Amino acid sequence: MQPLRSARARRAAGSLLLVILTGCAGVSFERTTETSGTFSSYGVALTILSSDFPKGAMQVARENASDANLANMEVQRSLVFPYLGPLDWLLDILGIRYARISGTWGFARD
């Protein structure tokens, strides 16, 4: 019965790896006038040996916001967590990063 357990363990580990390698993203828009509003977008990415899966977290967040095709999008705030400053290279070995951007879109009335 030992080979059956190891096969199940390999299958479970492979399934877990596939779940971890998928990226997570989300976006929300709030309208303030008929032609403008605010947005917030986030992305999560896994880093293994300086390779980001599926892409870098900030790139996922920006692409997610731009997929809405809203006019005049302007990013006002961006955040990446965790950020270790000079020791940030440690997260390039193995880490999970979260990025969020927020800003405005459209044309406000004067």
C-alpha positions as CSV (number, residue, x, y, z in Angstrom):
1,M,0.0,0.0,0.0
2,Q,3.0,2.3,0.3
3,P,3.2,3.1,-3.5
4,L,-0.5,4.1,-3.5
5,R,0.1,6.6,-0.7
6,S,3.1,8.2,-2.5
7,A,1.1,8.5,-5.7
8,R,-1.7,10.2,-3.8
9,A,0.8,12.5,-2.1
10,R,2.3,13.4,-5.5
11,R,-1.1,14.1,-7.0
12,A,-2.1,16.2,-4.0
13,A,1.2,18.2,-4.2
14,G,0.8,18.7,-7.9
15,S,-2.8,20.0,-7.4
16,L,-1.7,22.3,-4.6
17,L,1.1,23.7,-6.8
18,L,-1.3,24.4,-9.7
19,V,-3.6,26.2,-7.3
20,I,-0.7,28.3,-5.9
21,L,0.6,29.2,-9.4
22,T,-2.7,30.7,-10.5
23,G,-2.9,34.4,-10.0
24,C,-5.7,36.3,-8.2
25,A,-7.0,39.7,-9.2
26,G,-9.9,42.0,-8.7
27,V,-11.1,45.4,-9.7
28,S,-13.9,47.8,-8.6
29,F,-15.2,51.0,-10.1
30,E,-17.3,53.7,-8.5
31,R,-19.0,56.4,-10.5
32,T,-19.0,59.9,-9.1
33,T,-20.5,61.6,-12.2
34,E,-21.9,60.4,-15.4
35,T,-18.5,60.5,-17.1
36,S,-16.0,59.9,-14.2
37,G,-15.3,58.0,-11.1
38,T,-12.7,56.1,-9.1
39,F,-11.2,52.6,-9.4
40,S,-9.2,50.2,-7.3
41,S,-7.5,47.1,-8.6
42,Y,-5.3,44.4,-7.0
43,G,-3.2,41.5,-8.1
44,V,-1.4,38.6,-6.3
45,A,1.6,36.7,-7.7
46,L,3.9,33.9,-6.6
47,T,7.6,34.4,-7.0
48,I,10.0,31.4,-7.3
49,L,13.6,32.0,-8.1
50,S,12.9,35.5,-9.5
51,S,10.2,34.3,-11.8
52,D,6.7,35.6,-11.2
53,F,3.7,33.4,-11.7
54,P,1.5,34.2,-13.6
55,K,3.1,37.7,-13.9
56,G,4.3,40.4,-11.5
57,A,1.7,41.4,-9.0
58,M,1.8,45.1,-10.0
59,Q,1.5,44.1,-13.7
60,V,-1.5,42.0,-12.9
61,A,-3.2,44.9,-11.1
62,R,-2.5,47.4,-13.9
63,E,-3.6,45.0,-16.6
64,N,-6.8,44.2,-14.7
65,A,-7.7,47.9,-14.4
66,S,-6.8,48.6,-18.0
67,D,-9.0,45.8,-19.3
68,A,-12.1,47.9,-18.5
69,N,-11.1,50.3,-21.3
70,L,-12.2,53.4,-19.4
71,A,-11.0,56.7,-20.7
72,N,-8.4,58.8,-19.0
73,M,-7.4,56.4,-16.3
74,E,-4.9,57.9,-13.9
75,V,-3.2,55.9,-11.1
76,Q,-2.9,58.0,-8.0
77,R,-1.7,55.4,-5.4
78,S,0.1,52.1,-5.7
79,L,1.1,49.7,-3.0
80,V,3.2,46.5,-3.0
81,F,3.2,44.2,0.1
82,P,5.5,42.9,1.4
83,Y,8.3,45.3,0.7
84,L,11.6,44.7,2.6
85,G,13.7,47.5,1.1
86,P,17.3,46.5,0.7
87,L,16.4,42.9,1.8
88,D,13.7,42.6,-0.9
89,W,15.9,40.1,-2.8
90,L,14.9,37.5,-0.2
91,L,11.3,37.5,-1.6
92,D,12.8,36.8,-5.1
93,I,13.8,33.4,-3.9
94,L,10.3,32.4,-2.7
95,G,7.4,34.7,-1.9
96,I,3.9,35.9,-2.5
97,R,3.3,39.6,-3.4
98,Y,0.2,41.6,-3.2
99,A,-0.2,44.9,-5.3
100,R,-3.0,47.4,-5.3
101,I,-3.5,50.5,-7.4
102,S,-6.2,53.1,-7.2
103,G,-7.0,56.3,-9.0
104,T,-9.5,58.1,-11.1
105,W,-11.0,57.6,-14.6
106,G,-13.0,59.7,-17.0
107,F,-13.6,63.4,-17.4
108,A,-15.0,65.4,-14.5
109,R,-17.2,68.4,-15.2
110,D,-15.7,71.8,-14.5
